[in-house]
Amino acid sequence: MNIFKGQFQLQITLGFVLSTIFIVIFAVYACQWITKKSFELYYTKTKVLFVLGSVVMFSIIAMIKIFTEKYVLFSVNFLYPLVILCIILTFIVYLDNKHVKQIVKTYKKIVMKYNIYLYI
């Protein structure tokens, strides 16, 4: 991909797809593990297990990228995913603003009704 020469093709490789899958799986399990062990994170054993698991996953992802990066699955014009991401981002910002306004409106009702101030 060289946008300065007018080449907008992005190659999707087997290494990219597999490493993305492993990263998502690792992220989900890391979040679940941290929420279960959050009160034990000051123990050395828990820290060592987390660091060891992270190093193993990083090594697996690096090996996948090294050995499968040369297998190109398909090529896509990167402007299409860019447009899709912009639409999704606009939708997320719209929903976020909508919910924030609802939360502020609810907060004002509570303050006016009960005359208490919540610190958010």
C-alpha positions, 0 to 999 in steps of 0.5 A: 500500500502506497497512498502517495503513488495512488495505490490503495490496496491493502493485503489481508494475510493469513498471519493478520487474520490468525493474529487478530483472532488470537489477540481478541481471544487473549483480550477476552480471557485477560479481562475475565482473569483480571476481574476474577483476580483483581483483589489478588493482584498484589500477590507475587504469584498472581503477577508472575502468572499474568506476565508469563501468560502475556509473554506466552501469548505474545510469543505465539502471536509473533510466531504466527505472524512470522510463519504465515505473513507471506500467505496473502488471502485477499486484497481490498481497497482500504477506502471501503473499510475506512468509510465503514469505520467512519460510519460506525464511529459516527453512530457510536458518537451519536448514541453516546451523546444521546445517552449522556444527555439522558443521564444528565436529564435524570441527574437533574431530576434527582437533584431537583426532587430530593435536593441531594447532589451526586458527584459523578 
